[in-house]
């Protein structure tokens, strides 16, 4: 445990940021999974808004520095492939 006041503050802010980033990352993963479930169930009406939400979360994660831009691009590409396969 830190003794210096600034070190205590730093530990506190680090923990706060860690929790925030974890929540954002979790929300991103959840959005992707919801889309994948909709695709599995062949539900086109539910899948489109979920695809938009998932891509939005992925882009937001890149701007916040949670994931690398190439990882987001790869995931979005895979999601779009699934969406196109669902279309026919």
N, C-alpha and C positions, 0 to 999 in steps of 0.2 A: 504494500500500500504506500502511495507517495506521501512524503512529509511536506514538501514545498507546496505553497498555495497554488502556484501556476501549474504544477504537475497534477495537483488534485483536479483543477479545472479542466486540464487537458484530458485526463482520464474520463471525466464526466461527459465532456463533449464527444469524445471518441465513442463512448458507449451509446450516446444518443444517436449519433450518425450511423453506427453499426445497426441499431434497431430499425432506423428509418430505411436504410438500404436493404435490409433483409425483408422488410415489409413490401418494398417496391419490387424486389426480385420475385417474391412469392406471388404478388399480384400478376406479374408478367407471366410466370409459369402457369398460373391458374387460368388465365385468359387463353393461352395456347392449348391447354388441356381441354377446356370447354369446347373449343373449335374442333379438336380432334374427336371428341365424343359425338358431336353433332354430325361430323362426316361419317363416322362409323355407323350411325343410325340412319344414314342417307337422308337427312333432314336439310333440304336446301334453304328453306325459309329461315331456319334458325342459324344456319352455318354462315351466311353472308355477313350479318351484323357482328357475329363472333369473330369472323376473319378480320373485319375492319378493326375491331377492338384489340385483337391480338397484335396486328401490325402496328397499331398506334402505341401499344405498351412496349413493343420491341424498340420502336424508334425513340421513345421517351427514355428507355433504359440506356440507349447509346448516348443521348445528349447528356444524361446524368453521369455517365462514366461507369455504369454498372456492368455492361458487357461491351465487347469489342464490336466495331461496326461490321466487320466481316462475319462475325457470328450471327448478328441480327440479320444480315443479308442472306446468309445461308438458311436460317430458320424460316424467313419470309418466303424464300424460294421454295422450300419444301412444303410450306402451307399452301402456297399458290398451286403447286403441282397437285396436291390433294383436292383443292377446290376445282381445278380444271378436270380432273378425273371424275369428280362427282357430277359435273355438268354433262358429261356424256362423251 
